[in-house]
Amino acid sequence: MNIKQLIKQDEFQPSRYFSVKVEIFSNLIDSILKALWKDPQYRSILQELSKAGNPGQEKALKLVKRDFHWSGMTQFIKDYVPSCKQCSRNKNIHHKKFGLLKPLPMPNGPRICLSMDFITQFPLSNSIDSILVIVDRFSKITVFIPTMSSITSLDLDHLFIKNIFSKHGLTSSIVSDRCPLLASSFWTNLCQQLKISRDLSTAYHPETDGQT
């Protein structure tokens, strides 16, 4: 239905005519702006802005509003900024620079420092569903000990005595994560009595024991 048909209707109201006229005018402007966006110069407004760094949605909107305006500009910028590859590459860094990795010091000989960890959630076979992995950090000799995920600190003590201490002698230090079994009071007291240093990884930093 066009404007002429609306005028001929008996129920025509001026306010209704005004709203239709505004809608037509708005659609015309939108069509013009869509055509303008096909122009590389117009489309490059935000691209040029992004080369100076990513100011964020609010600042980008303020900068563009200084000289430009189009229908749906706010939503367009909010959609454009997160998806802009140039903005992502030039995004300002607000955190401290990442430090260099600092690997653990290499021991001077074998049996001085061991690292250990558990590999769990294997399919159950003959009551075995886990493996205790122990690595000599100097020689890289690795021992794999079948075990259960439900072992206690006393069981862990027996595994070490049977598979490590009785065959290779005592060690000076053991590197491990902070699992409850290795942080238990029994295991702590045992290492103290044997004068073994326990080097626990920082919470949420498994890379400390990444070798194992």
QUISULLIN-V221286 format. One record per pair of residues at least 6 apart in sequence whose C-alpha atoms are under 6 Angstrom apart, sorted by the first residue. I is the first residue (numbers start at 1). J is the second residue. Records with the same first field share a line. If there is no record, write none. Layout:
BEGIN
I = J  J
END
This chain:
BEGIN
37 = 43
50 = 87
53 = 90  91
54 = 87  91
57 = 78
107 = 138
109 = 138
110 = 138  139
111 = 171
112 = 171  172
113 = 137  172  173  174
114 = 135  136  137  174
115 = 134  135  174  175  176
116 = 133  134  176
117 = 133
118 = 131  132  133
119 = 130  131
120 = 130
121 = 129
122 = 129  130
123 = 129
128 = 147  148
129 = 148
130 = 147  148  149
131 = 145  146  147
132 = 144  145
133 = 143  144
134 = 142  143
135 = 141  142
153 = 187
172 = 196
173 = 196  197  198
174 = 198  199
175 = 199  200
176 = 200
177 = 200  201
201 = 208
END
